[in-house]
Amino acid sequence: MFDFSLYVTFGLLSVAAVLAAVRVVTAPSLADRVIALDLLVVVSMIAIAADAARRGSGDFLDVLVVIALLGFVATVSVARFIERRGAR
C-alpha cells in the first residue's frame, strides 16, 4: 500500500511541476514568475523528502535544508529587486 501511495504522490508532484513550469513561461509579471519558481523549489523538496521516505534513509535531508535556504534567499533577493525597480 505504501508503494501505491508513493506512486500517486510522485504523479501529483509531476503534474504540479509541469503546471508551475507553464506558469513560469506564461506569467504576466516578474513577481508571478518568481512565485512559480518558488513553487518548483518546494515541489522538488517534497520529491526529495518522499524519495527519502521511500528509501528509509535520511541521506538527502541535508540537501533539503540547503535547497530551502537557497530558495528563500533567492526569493527575498528578487523581491528586493522588484521593490527597488518597481513592478512593470
PDB file of N, CA, C and O in Angstrom:
ATOM      1  N   MET A   1       0.824  -1.197   0.000  1.00  0.00           N
ATOM      2  CA  MET A   1       0.000   0.000   0.000  1.00  0.00           C
ATOM      3  C   MET A   1       0.869   1.262   0.000  1.00  0.00           C
ATOM      4  O   MET A   1       0.515   2.261  -0.626  1.00  0.00           O
ATOM      5  N   PHE A   2       2.004   1.215   0.702  1.00  0.00           N
ATOM      6  CA  PHE A   2       2.887   2.370   0.763  1.00  0.00           C
ATOM      7  C   PHE A   2       3.460   2.694  -0.607  1.00  0.00           C
ATOM      8  O   PHE A   2       3.631   3.866  -0.943  1.00  0.00           O
ATOM      9  N   ASP A   3       3.760   1.670  -1.406  1.00  0.00           N
ATOM     10  CA  ASP A   3       4.297   1.895  -2.745  1.00  0.00           C
ATOM     11  C   ASP A   3       3.285   2.594  -3.636  1.00  0.00           C
ATOM     12  O   ASP A   3       3.637   3.497  -4.395  1.00  0.00           O
ATOM     13  N   PHE A   4       2.024   2.176  -3.544  1.00  0.00           N
ATOM     14  CA  PHE A   4       0.988   2.805  -4.359  1.00  0.00           C
ATOM     15  C   PHE A   4       0.823   4.279  -4.000  1.00  0.00           C
ATOM     16  O   PHE A   4       0.669   5.120  -4.886  1.00  0.00           O
ATOM     17  N   SER A   5       0.856   4.593  -2.718  1.00  0.00           N
ATOM     18  CA  SER A   5       0.700   5.993  -2.310  1.00  0.00           C
ATOM     19  C   SER A   5       1.884   6.835  -2.775  1.00  0.00           C
ATOM     20  O   SER A   5       1.722   8.016  -3.085  1.00  0.00           O
ATOM     21  N   LEU A   6       3.064   6.239  -2.826  1.00  0.00           N
ATOM     22  CA  LEU A   6       4.216   6.981  -3.336  1.00  0.00           C
ATOM     23  C   LEU A   6       4.111   7.218  -4.839  1.00  0.00           C
ATOM     24  O   LEU A   6       4.511   8.274  -5.329  1.00  0.00           O
ATOM     25  N   TYR A   7       3.579   6.249  -5.570  1.00  0.00           N
ATOM     26  CA  TYR A   7       3.361   6.458  -6.997  1.00  0.00           C
ATOM     27  C   TYR A   7       2.368   7.590  -7.233  1.00  0.00           C
ATOM     28  O   TYR A   7       2.561   8.410  -8.130  1.00  0.00           O
ATOM     29  N   VAL A   8       1.322   7.634  -6.442  1.00  0.00           N
ATOM     30  CA  VAL A   8       0.345   8.715  -6.551  1.00  0.00           C
ATOM     31  C   VAL A   8       0.994  10.045  -6.187  1.00  0.00           C
ATOM     32  O   VAL A   8       0.764  11.057  -6.849  1.00  0.00           O
ATOM     33  N   THR A   9       1.808  10.038  -5.133  1.00  0.00           N
ATOM     34  CA  THR A   9       2.494  11.259  -4.714  1.00  0.00           C
ATOM     35  C   THR A   9       3.411  11.784  -5.805  1.00  0.00           C
ATOM     36  O   THR A   9       3.384  12.974  -6.118  1.00  0.00           O
ATOM     37  N   PHE A  10       4.221  10.912  -6.385  1.00  0.00           N
ATOM     38  CA  PHE A  10       5.134  11.350  -7.439  1.00  0.00           C
ATOM     39  C   PHE A  10       4.371  11.782  -8.692  1.00  0.00           C
ATOM     40  O   PHE A  10       4.806  12.695  -9.394  1.00  0.00           O
ATOM     41  N   GLY A  11       3.259  11.148  -8.972  1.00  0.00           N
ATOM     42  CA  GLY A  11       2.427  11.569 -10.106  1.00  0.00           C
ATOM     43  C   GLY A  11       1.859  12.965  -9.901  1.00  0.00           C
ATOM     44  O   GLY A  11       1.887  13.792 -10.813  1.00  0.00           O
ATOM     45  N   LEU A  12       1.343  13.226  -8.703  1.00  0.00           N
ATOM     46  CA  LEU A  12       0.800  14.553  -8.414  1.00  0.00           C
ATOM     47  C   LEU A  12       1.896  15.612  -8.388  1.00  0.00           C
ATOM     48  O   LEU A  12       1.682  16.741  -8.830  1.00  0.00           O
ATOM     49  N   LEU A  13       3.058  15.256  -7.878  1.00  0.00           N
ATOM     50  CA  LEU A  13       4.180  16.200  -7.887  1.00  0.00           C
ATOM     51  C   LEU A  13       4.628  16.515  -9.312  1.00  0.00           C
ATOM     52  O   LEU A  13       5.018  17.645  -9.606  1.00  0.00           O
ATOM     53  N   SER A  14       4.574  15.533 -10.185  1.00  0.00           N
ATOM     54  CA  SER A  14       4.928  15.766 -11.586  1.00  0.00           C
ATOM     55  C   SER A  14       3.941  16.719 -12.245  1.00  0.00           C
ATOM     56  O   SER A  14       4.335  17.614 -12.992  1.00  0.00           O
ATOM     57  N   VAL A  15       2.665  16.526 -11.966  1.00  0.00           N
ATOM     58  CA  VAL A  15       1.645  17.421 -12.512  1.00  0.00           C
ATOM     59  C   VAL A  15       1.847  18.836 -11.980  1.00  0.00           C
ATOM     60  O   VAL A  15       1.748  19.802 -12.736  1.00  0.00           O
ATOM     61  N   ALA A  16       2.128  18.964 -10.691  1.00  0.00           N
ATOM     62  CA  ALA A  16       2.356  20.280 -10.093  1.00  0.00           C
ATOM     63  C   ALA A  16       3.584  20.951 -10.705  1.00  0.00           C
ATOM     64  O   ALA A  16       3.576  22.157 -10.948  1.00  0.00           O
ATOM     65  N   ALA A  17       4.629  20.181 -10.952  1.00  0.00           N
ATOM     66  CA  ALA A  17       5.842  20.749 -11.548  1.00  0.00           C
ATOM     67  C   ALA A  17       5.587  21.229 -12.976  1.00  0.00           C
ATOM     68  O   ALA A  17       6.073  22.288 -13.374  1.00  0.00           O
ATOM     69  N   VAL A  18       4.836  20.464 -13.735  1.00  0.00           N
ATOM     70  CA  VAL A  18       4.526  20.868 -15.110  1.00  0.00           C
ATOM     71  C   VAL A  18       3.674  22.133 -15.114  1.00  0.00           C
ATOM     72  O   VAL A  18       3.927  23.050 -15.895  1.00  0.00           O
ATOM     73  N   LEU A  19       2.668  22.184 -14.249  1.00  0.00           N
ATOM     74  CA  LEU A  19       1.818  23.374 -14.185  1.00  0.00           C
ATOM     75  C   LEU A  19       2.608  24.600 -13.727  1.00  0.00           C
ATOM     76  O   LEU A  19       2.383  25.702 -14.228  1.00  0.00           O
ATOM     77  N   ALA A  20       3.520  24.422 -12.791  1.00  0.00           N
ATOM     78  CA  ALA A  20       4.359  25.542 -12.345  1.00  0.00           C
ATOM     79  C   ALA A  20       5.296  25.995 -13.462  1.00  0.00           C
ATOM     80  O   ALA A  20       5.528  27.192 -13.628  1.00  0.00           O
ATOM     81  N   ALA A  21       5.832  25.052 -14.222  1.00  0.00           N
ATOM     82  CA  ALA A  21       6.711  25.417 -15.338  1.00  0.00           C
ATOM     83  C   ALA A  21       5.936  26.187 -16.412  1.00  0.00           C
ATOM     84  O   ALA A  21       6.458  27.127 -17.011  1.00  0.00           O
ATOM     85  N   VAL A  22       4.704  25.782 -16.643  1.00  0.00           N
ATOM     86  CA  VAL A  22       3.866  26.521 -17.595  1.00  0.00           C
ATOM     87  C   VAL A  22       3.616  27.932 -17.084  1.00  0.00           C
ATOM     88  O   VAL A  22       3.618  28.886 -17.862  1.00  0.00           O
ATOM     89  N   ARG A  23       3.401  28.066 -15.781  1.00  0.00           N
ATOM     90  CA  ARG A  23       3.170  29.388 -15.196  1.00  0.00           C
ATOM     91  C   ARG A  23       4.417  30.256 -15.295  1.00  0.00           C
ATOM     92  O   ARG A  23       4.310  31.468 -15.479  1.00  0.00           O
ATOM     93  N   VAL A  24       5.589  29.660 -15.176  1.00  0.00           N
ATOM     94  CA  VAL A  24       6.827  30.430 -15.326  1.00  0.00           C
ATOM     95  C   VAL A  24       6.904  31.034 -16.724  1.00  0.00           C
ATOM     96  O   VAL A  24       7.332  32.175 -16.892  1.00  0.00           O
ATOM     97  N   VAL A  25       6.493  30.273 -17.712  1.00  0.00           N
ATOM     98  CA  VAL A  25       6.588  30.727 -19.096  1.00  0.00           C
ATOM     99  C   VAL A  25       5.491  31.744 -19.432  1.00  0.00           C
ATOM    100  O   VAL A  25       5.742  32.700 -20.166  1.00  0.00           O
ATOM    101  N   THR A  26       4.287  31.548 -18.904  1.00  0.00           N
ATOM    102  CA  THR A  26       3.149  32.363 -19.316  1.00  0.00           C
ATOM    103  C   THR A  26       2.773  33.456 -18.327  1.00  0.00           C
ATOM    104  O   THR A  26       1.787  34.157 -18.551  1.00  0.00           O
ATOM    105  N   ALA A  27       3.505  33.626 -17.263  1.00  0.00           N
ATOM    106  CA  ALA A  27       3.138  34.616 -16.246  1.00  0.00           C
ATOM    107  C   ALA A  27       3.279  36.028 -16.804  1.00  0.00           C
ATOM    108  O   ALA A  27       4.211  36.314 -17.554  1.00  0.00           O
ATOM    109  N   PRO A  28       2.349  36.911 -16.435  1.00  0.00           N
ATOM    110  CA  PRO A  28       2.402  38.265 -16.977  1.00  0.00           C
ATOM    111  C   PRO A  28       3.437  39.170 -16.307  1.00  0.00           C
ATOM    112  O   PRO A  28       3.878  40.145 -16.914  1.00  0.00           O
ATOM    113  N   SER A  29       3.827  38.872 -15.084  1.00  0.00           N
ATOM    114  CA  SER A  29       4.764  39.760 -14.397  1.00  0.00           C
ATOM    115  C   SER A  29       5.921  38.959 -13.803  1.00  0.00           C
ATOM    116  O   SER A  29       5.874  37.734 -13.693  1.00  0.00           O
ATOM    117  N   LEU A  30       6.952  39.698 -13.431  1.00  0.00           N
ATOM    118  CA  LEU A  30       8.130  39.072 -12.831  1.00  0.00           C
ATOM    119  C   LEU A  30       7.797  38.451 -11.481  1.00  0.00           C
ATOM    120  O   LEU A  30       8.323  37.389 -11.148  1.00  0.00           O
ATOM    121  N   ALA A  31       6.941  39.086 -10.707  1.00  0.00           N
ATOM    122  CA  ALA A  31       6.562  38.547  -9.398  1.00  0.00           C
ATOM    123  C   ALA A  31       5.851  37.206  -9.539  1.00  0.00           C
ATOM    124  O   ALA A  31       6.085  36.296  -8.744  1.00  0.00           O
ATOM    125  N   ASP A  32       4.982  37.073 -10.546  1.00  0.00           N
ATOM    126  CA  ASP A  32       4.310  35.794 -10.774  1.00  0.00           C
ATOM    127  C   ASP A  32       5.299  34.703 -11.162  1.00  0.00           C
ATOM    128  O   ASP A  32       5.150  33.551 -10.754  1.00  0.00           O
ATOM    129  N   ARG A  33       6.292  35.060 -11.938  1.00  0.00           N
ATOM    130  CA  ARG A  33       7.312  34.077 -12.329  1.00  0.00           C
ATOM    131  C   ARG A  33       8.147  33.632 -11.137  1.00  0.00           C
ATOM    132  O   ARG A  33       8.506  32.459 -11.026  1.00  0.00           O
ATOM    133  N   VAL A  34       8.453  34.562 -10.258  1.00  0.00           N
ATOM    134  CA  VAL A  34       9.234  34.223  -9.063  1.00  0.00           C
ATOM    135  C   VAL A  34       8.440  33.291  -8.162  1.00  0.00           C
ATOM    136  O   VAL A  34       9.002  32.346  -7.609  1.00  0.00           O
ATOM    137  N   ILE A  35       7.155  33.533  -8.005  1.00  0.00           N
ATOM    138  CA  ILE A  35       6.318  32.657  -7.187  1.00  0.00           C
ATOM    139  C   ILE A  35       6.239  31.275  -7.809  1.00  0.00           C
ATOM    140  O   ILE A  35       6.278  30.277  -7.089  1.00  0.00           O
ATOM    141  N   ALA A  36       6.130  31.193  -9.135  1.00  0.00           N
ATOM    142  CA  ALA A  36       6.098  29.892  -9.796  1.00  0.00           C
ATOM    143  C   ALA A  36       7.427  29.156  -9.639  1.00  0.00           C
ATOM    144  O   ALA A  36       7.436  27.939  -9.454  1.00  0.00           O
ATOM    145  N   LEU A  37       8.534  29.866  -9.709  1.00  0.00           N
ATOM    146  CA  LEU A  37       9.841  29.235  -9.481  1.00  0.00           C
ATOM    147  C   LEU A  37       9.981  28.768  -8.037  1.00  0.00           C
ATOM    148  O   LEU A  37      10.569  27.720  -7.770  1.00  0.00           O
ATOM    149  N   ASP A  38       9.442  29.548  -7.113  1.00  0.00           N
ATOM    150  CA  ASP A  38       9.458  29.138  -5.706  1.00  0.00           C
ATOM    151  C   ASP A  38       8.630  27.871  -5.519  1.00  0.00           C
ATOM    152  O   ASP A  38       8.990  26.998  -4.729  1.00  0.00           O
ATOM    153  N   LEU A  39       7.534  27.777  -6.240  1.00  0.00           N
ATOM    154  CA  LEU A  39       6.719  26.550  -6.191  1.00  0.00           C
ATOM    155  C   LEU A  39       7.501  25.363  -6.733  1.00  0.00           C
ATOM    156  O   LEU A  39       7.401  24.262  -6.192  1.00  0.00           O
ATOM    157  N   LEU A  40       8.268  25.566  -7.781  1.00  0.00           N
ATOM    158  CA  LEU A  40       9.102  24.478  -8.311  1.00  0.00           C
ATOM    159  C   LEU A  40      10.145  24.028  -7.284  1.00  0.00           C
ATOM    160  O   LEU A  40      10.444  22.839  -7.179  1.00  0.00           O
ATOM    161  N   VAL A  41      10.688  24.972  -6.538  1.00  0.00           N
ATOM    162  CA  VAL A  41      11.647  24.614  -5.484  1.00  0.00           C
ATOM    163  C   VAL A  41      10.964  23.775  -4.414  1.00  0.00           C
ATOM    164  O   VAL A  41      11.516  22.773  -3.959  1.00  0.00           O
ATOM    165  N   VAL A  42       9.772  24.178  -4.013  1.00  0.00           N
ATOM    166  CA  VAL A  42       9.041  23.432  -2.982  1.00  0.00           C
ATOM    167  C   VAL A  42       8.662  22.038  -3.486  1.00  0.00           C
ATOM    168  O   VAL A  42       8.750  21.066  -2.737  1.00  0.00           O
ATOM    169  N   VAL A  43       8.246  21.934  -4.736  1.00  0.00           N
ATOM    170  CA  VAL A  43       7.897  20.619  -5.302  1.00  0.00           C
ATOM    171  C   VAL A  43       9.127  19.721  -5.340  1.00  0.00           C
ATOM    172  O   VAL A  43       9.030  18.530  -5.043  1.00  0.00           O
ATOM    173  N   SER A  44      10.269  20.270  -5.697  1.00  0.00           N
ATOM    174  CA  SER A  44      11.481  19.448  -5.705  1.00  0.00           C
ATOM    175  C   SER A  44      11.861  19.008  -4.295  1.00  0.00           C
ATOM    176  O   SER A  44      12.332  17.888  -4.100  1.00  0.00           O
ATOM    177  N   MET A  45      11.660  19.877  -3.321  1.00  0.00           N
ATOM    178  CA  MET A  45      11.942  19.500  -1.940  1.00  0.00           C
ATOM    179  C   MET A  45      11.023  18.376  -1.478  1.00  0.00           C
ATOM    180  O   MET A  45      11.470  17.444  -0.810  1.00  0.00           O
ATOM    181  N   ILE A  46       9.763  18.457  -1.823  1.00  0.00           N
ATOM    182  CA  ILE A  46       8.820  17.410  -1.435  1.00  0.00           C
ATOM    183  C   ILE A  46       9.172  16.098  -2.124  1.00  0.00           C
ATOM    184  O   ILE A  46       9.050  15.031  -1.522  1.00  0.00           O
ATOM    185  N   ALA A  47       9.608  16.167  -3.378  1.00  0.00           N
ATOM    186  CA  ALA A  47      10.000  14.947  -4.089  1.00  0.00           C
ATOM    187  C   ALA A  47      11.219  14.299  -3.429  1.00  0.00           C
ATOM    188  O   ALA A  47      11.279  13.075  -3.309  1.00  0.00           O
ATOM    189  N   ILE A  48      12.177  15.103  -3.007  1.00  0.00           N
ATOM    190  CA  ILE A  48      13.350  14.560  -2.319  1.00  0.00           C
ATOM    191  C   ILE A  48      12.950  13.940  -0.988  1.00  0.00           C
ATOM    192  O   ILE A  48      13.448  12.874  -0.625  1.00  0.00           O
ATOM    193  N   ALA A  49      12.054  14.599  -0.258  1.00  0.00           N
ATOM    194  CA  ALA A  49      11.596  14.055   1.028  1.00  0.00           C
ATOM    195  C   ALA A  49      10.817  12.761   0.833  1.00  0.00           C
ATOM    196  O   ALA A  49      10.972  11.825   1.618  1.00  0.00           O
ATOM    197  N   ALA A  50       9.981  12.695  -0.202  1.00  0.00           N
ATOM    198  CA  ALA A  50       9.223  11.467  -0.463  1.00  0.00           C
ATOM    199  C   ALA A  50      10.161  10.334  -0.868  1.00  0.00           C
ATOM    200  O   ALA A  50       9.951   9.185  -0.479  1.00  0.00           O
ATOM    201  N   ASP A  51      11.179  10.647  -1.635  1.00  0.00           N
ATOM    202  CA  ASP A  51      12.147   9.617  -2.013  1.00  0.00           C
ATOM    203  C   ASP A  51      12.928   9.144  -0.797  1.00  0.00           C
ATOM    204  O   ASP A  51      13.231   7.956  -0.681  1.00  0.00           O
ATOM    205  N   ALA A  52      13.258  10.055   0.109  1.00  0.00           N
ATOM    206  CA  ALA A  52      13.947   9.653   1.345  1.00  0.00           C
ATOM    207  C   ALA A  52      13.049   8.757   2.187  1.00  0.00           C
ATOM    208  O   ALA A  52      13.530   7.808   2.806  1.00  0.00           O
ATOM    209  N   ALA A  53      11.760   9.044   2.218  1.00  0.00           N
ATOM    210  CA  ALA A  53      10.825   8.191   2.955  1.00  0.00           C
ATOM    211  C   ALA A  53      10.706   6.821   2.297  1.00  0.00           C
ATOM    212  O   ALA A  53      10.611   5.804   2.983  1.00  0.00           O
ATOM    213  N   ARG A  54      10.711   6.798   0.965  1.00  0.00           N
ATOM    214  CA  ARG A  54      10.612   5.519   0.252  1.00  0.00           C
ATOM    215  C   ARG A  54      11.822   4.644   0.516  1.00  0.00           C
ATOM    216  O   ARG A  54      11.696   3.432   0.693  1.00  0.00           O
ATOM    217  N   ARG A  55      12.996   5.262   0.541  1.00  0.00           N
ATOM    218  CA  ARG A  55      14.222   4.503   0.777  1.00  0.00           C
ATOM    219  C   ARG A  55      14.451   4.204   2.253  1.00  0.00           C
ATOM    220  O   ARG A  55      15.214   3.302   2.597  1.00  0.00           O
ATOM    221  N   GLY A  56      13.798   4.954   3.112  1.00  0.00           N
ATOM    222  CA  GLY A  56      14.013   4.783   4.543  1.00  0.00           C
ATOM    223  C   GLY A  56      15.371   5.300   4.979  1.00  0.00           C
ATOM    224  O   GLY A  56      15.964   4.796   5.933  1.00  0.00           O
ATOM    225  N   SER A  57      15.851   6.302   4.277  1.00  0.00           N
ATOM    226  CA  SER A  57      17.180   6.835   4.528  1.00  0.00           C
ATOM    227  C   SER A  57      17.105   8.355   4.635  1.00  0.00           C
ATOM    228  O   SER A  57      16.321   8.995   3.933  1.00  0.00           O
ATOM    229  N   GLY A  58      17.906   8.916   5.496  1.00  0.00           N
ATOM    230  CA  GLY A  58      17.943  10.353   5.652  1.00  0.00           C
ATOM    231  C   GLY A  58      19.172  10.984   5.034  1.00  0.00           C
ATOM    232  O   GLY A  58      19.606  12.052   5.467  1.00  0.00           O
ATOM    233  N   ASP A  59      19.741  10.338   4.025  1.00  0.00           N
ATOM    234  CA  ASP A  59      20.982  10.818   3.425  1.00  0.00           C
ATOM    235  C   ASP A  59      20.823  12.177   2.749  1.00  0.00           C
ATOM    236  O   ASP A  59      21.736  13.002   2.795  1.00  0.00           O
ATOM    237  N   PHE A  60      19.677  12.416   2.125  1.00  0.00           N
ATOM    238  CA  PHE A  60      19.497  13.642   1.361  1.00  0.00           C
ATOM    239  C   PHE A  60      18.767  14.729   2.136  1.00  0.00           C
ATOM    240  O   PHE A  60      18.386  15.741   1.548  1.00  0.00           O
ATOM    241  N   LEU A  61      18.562  14.555   3.425  1.00  0.00           N
ATOM    242  CA  LEU A  61      17.853  15.561   4.197  1.00  0.00           C
ATOM    243  C   LEU A  61      18.683  16.832   4.370  1.00  0.00           C
ATOM    244  O   LEU A  61      18.123  17.918   4.522  1.00  0.00           O
ATOM    245  N   ASP A  62      19.996  16.708   4.350  1.00  0.00           N
ATOM    246  CA  ASP A  62      20.836  17.908   4.365  1.00  0.00           C
ATOM    247  C   ASP A  62      20.652  18.718   3.091  1.00  0.00           C
ATOM    248  O   ASP A  62      20.706  19.948   3.114  1.00  0.00           O
ATOM    249  N   VAL A  63      20.435  18.029   1.989  1.00  0.00           N
ATOM    250  CA  VAL A  63      20.192  18.706   0.718  1.00  0.00           C
ATOM    251  C   VAL A  63      18.905  19.521   0.803  1.00  0.00           C
ATOM    252  O   VAL A  63      18.823  20.608   0.231  1.00  0.00           O
ATOM    253  N   LEU A  64      17.907  19.012   1.506  1.00  0.00           N
ATOM    254  CA  LEU A  64      16.657  19.747   1.672  1.00  0.00           C
ATOM    255  C   LEU A  64      16.882  21.073   2.381  1.00  0.00           C
ATOM    256  O   LEU A  64      16.291  22.085   2.007  1.00  0.00           O
ATOM    257  N   VAL A  65      17.716  21.075   3.381  1.00  0.00           N
ATOM    258  CA  VAL A  65      17.998  22.308   4.114  1.00  0.00           C
ATOM    259  C   VAL A  65      18.690  23.318   3.201  1.00  0.00           C
ATOM    260  O   VAL A  65      18.355  24.503   3.215  1.00  0.00           O
ATOM    261  N   VAL A  66      19.641  22.856   2.419  1.00  0.00           N
ATOM    262  CA  VAL A  66      20.361  23.756   1.512  1.00  0.00           C
ATOM    263  C   VAL A  66      19.419  24.312   0.445  1.00  0.00           C
ATOM    264  O   VAL A  66      19.464  25.505   0.145  1.00  0.00           O
ATOM    265  N   ILE A  67      18.576  23.470  -0.123  1.00  0.00           N
ATOM    266  CA  ILE A  67      17.624  23.933  -1.138  1.00  0.00           C
ATOM    267  C   ILE A  67      16.653  24.939  -0.537  1.00  0.00           C
ATOM    268  O   ILE A  67      16.336  25.942  -1.177  1.00  0.00           O
ATOM    269  N   ALA A  68      16.176  24.693   0.677  1.00  0.00           N
ATOM    270  CA  ALA A  68      15.253  25.621   1.326  1.00  0.00           C
ATOM    271  C   ALA A  68      15.911  26.979   1.561  1.00  0.00           C
ATOM    272  O   ALA A  68      15.295  28.019   1.331  1.00  0.00           O
ATOM    273  N   LEU A  69      17.151  26.966   2.017  1.00  0.00           N
ATOM    274  CA  LEU A  69      17.854  28.230   2.254  1.00  0.00           C
ATOM    275  C   LEU A  69      18.119  28.985   0.956  1.00  0.00           C
ATOM    276  O   LEU A  69      17.942  30.201   0.894  1.00  0.00           O
ATOM    277  N   LEU A  70      18.541  28.269  -0.072  1.00  0.00           N
ATOM    278  CA  LEU A  70      18.788  28.925  -1.355  1.00  0.00           C
ATOM    279  C   LEU A  70      17.495  29.486  -1.954  1.00  0.00           C
ATOM    280  O   LEU A  70      17.491  30.587  -2.505  1.00  0.00           O
ATOM    281  N   GLY A  71      16.412  28.736  -1.847  1.00  0.00           N
ATOM    282  CA  GLY A  71      15.129  29.218  -2.354  1.00  0.00           C
ATOM    283  C   GLY A  71      14.661  30.460  -1.621  1.00  0.00           C
ATOM    284  O   GLY A  71      14.151  31.396  -2.237  1.00  0.00           O
ATOM    285  N   PHE A  72      14.833  30.471  -0.305  1.00  0.00           N
ATOM    286  CA  PHE A  72      14.432  31.631   0.487  1.00  0.00           C
ATOM    287  C   PHE A  72      15.263  32.855   0.131  1.00  0.00           C
ATOM    288  O   PHE A  72      14.717  33.937  -0.084  1.00  0.00           O
ATOM    289  N   VAL A  73      16.572  32.690   0.069  1.00  0.00           N
ATOM    290  CA  VAL A  73      17.456  33.817  -0.253  1.00  0.00           C
ATOM    291  C   VAL A  73      17.174  34.340  -1.664  1.00  0.00           C
ATOM    292  O   VAL A  73      17.164  35.551  -1.883  1.00  0.00           O
ATOM    293  N   ALA A  74      16.951  33.455  -2.600  1.00  0.00           N
ATOM    294  CA  ALA A  74      16.662  33.884  -3.971  1.00  0.00           C
ATOM    295  C   ALA A  74      15.344  34.650  -4.044  1.00  0.00           C
ATOM    296  O   ALA A  74      15.257  35.673  -4.723  1.00  0.00           O
ATOM    297  N   THR A  75      14.327  34.163  -3.353  1.00  0.00           N
ATOM    298  CA  THR A  75      13.032  34.834  -3.368  1.00  0.00           C
ATOM    299  C   THR A  75      13.118  36.217  -2.725  1.00  0.00           C
ATOM    300  O   THR A  75      12.554  37.178  -3.249  1.00  0.00           O
ATOM    301  N   VAL A  76      13.809  36.322  -1.610  1.00  0.00           N
ATOM    302  CA  VAL A  76      13.965  37.618  -0.950  1.00  0.00           C
ATOM    303  C   VAL A  76      14.770  38.575  -1.822  1.00  0.00           C
ATOM    304  O   VAL A  76      14.451  39.762  -1.894  1.00  0.00           O
ATOM    305  N   SER A  77      15.802  38.075  -2.480  1.00  0.00           N
ATOM    306  CA  SER A  77      16.620  38.929  -3.339  1.00  0.00           C
ATOM    307  C   SER A  77      15.817  39.482  -4.513  1.00  0.00           C
ATOM    308  O   SER A  77      15.910  40.666  -4.836  1.00  0.00           O
ATOM    309  N   VAL A  78      15.044  38.631  -5.135  1.00  0.00           N
ATOM    310  CA  VAL A  78      14.233  39.094  -6.264  1.00  0.00           C
ATOM    311  C   VAL A  78      13.134  40.031  -5.790  1.00  0.00           C
ATOM    312  O   VAL A  78      12.792  40.982  -6.493  1.00  0.00           O
ATOM    313  N   ALA A  79      12.575  39.781  -4.611  1.00  0.00           N
ATOM    314  CA  ALA A  79      11.553  40.681  -4.072  1.00  0.00           C
ATOM    315  C   ALA A  79      12.141  42.071  -3.821  1.00  0.00           C
ATOM    316  O   ALA A  79      11.493  43.079  -4.104  1.00  0.00           O
ATOM    317  N   ARG A  80      13.347  42.126  -3.300  1.00  0.00           N
ATOM    318  CA  ARG A  80      14.002  43.430  -3.087  1.00  0.00           C
ATOM    319  C   ARG A  80      14.304  44.100  -4.420  1.00  0.00           C
ATOM    320  O   ARG A  80      14.189  45.319  -4.543  1.00  0.00           O
ATOM    321  N   PHE A  81      14.689  43.309  -5.421  1.00  0.00           N
ATOM    322  CA  PHE A  81      14.940  43.864  -6.749  1.00  0.00           C
ATOM    323  C   PHE A  81      13.671  44.456  -7.350  1.00  0.00           C
ATOM    324  O   PHE A  81      13.695  45.547  -7.920  1.00  0.00           O
ATOM    325  N   ILE A  82      12.567  43.730  -7.218  1.00  0.00           N
ATOM    326  CA  ILE A  82      11.292  44.217  -7.750  1.00  0.00           C
ATOM    327  C   ILE A  82      10.856  45.476  -7.016  1.00  0.00           C
ATOM    328  O   ILE A  82      10.339  46.412  -7.626  1.00  0.00           O
ATOM    329  N   GLU A  83      11.066  45.493  -5.709  1.00  0.00           N
ATOM    330  CA  GLU A  83      10.665  46.654  -4.914  1.00  0.00           C
ATOM    331  C   GLU A  83      11.450  47.899  -5.317  1.00  0.00           C
ATOM    332  O   GLU A  83      10.873  48.982  -5.423  1.00  0.00           O
ATOM    333  N   ARG A  84      12.735  47.763  -5.540  1.00  0.00           N
ATOM    334  CA  ARG A  84      13.552  48.918  -5.921  1.00  0.00           C
ATOM    335  C   ARG A  84      13.297  49.361  -7.348  1.00  0.00           C
ATOM    336  O   ARG A  84      13.297  50.555  -7.647  1.00  0.00           O
ATOM    337  N   ARG A  85      13.080  48.402  -8.221  1.00  0.00           N
ATOM    338  CA  ARG A  85      12.893  48.700  -9.638  1.00  0.00           C
ATOM    339  C   ARG A  85      11.485  49.172  -9.917  1.00  0.00           C
ATOM    340  O   ARG A  85      11.269  50.017 -10.786  1.00  0.00           O
ATOM    341  N   GLY A  86      10.530  48.634  -9.190  1.00  0.00           N
ATOM    342  CA  GLY A  86       9.129  48.937  -9.446  1.00  0.00           C
ATOM    343  C   GLY A  86       8.533  47.881 -10.342  1.00  0.00           C
ATOM    344  O   GLY A  86       9.160  47.445 -11.307  1.00  0.00           O
ATOM    345  N   ALA A  87       7.317  47.467 -10.021  1.00  0.00           N
ATOM    346  CA  ALA A  87       6.649  46.426 -10.810  1.00  0.00           C
ATOM    347  C   ALA A  87       6.247  47.013 -12.167  1.00  0.00           C
ATOM    348  O   ALA A  87       5.716  48.120 -12.255  1.00  0.00           O
ATOM    349  N   ARG A  88       6.518  46.237 -13.219  1.00  0.00           N
ATOM    350  CA  ARG A  88       6.158  46.694 -14.572  1.00  0.00           C
ATOM    351  C   ARG A  88       5.157  45.788 -15.197  1.00  0.00           C
ATOM    352  O   ARG A  88       4.740  46.017 -16.332  1.00  0.00           O
TER     353      ARG A  88
END
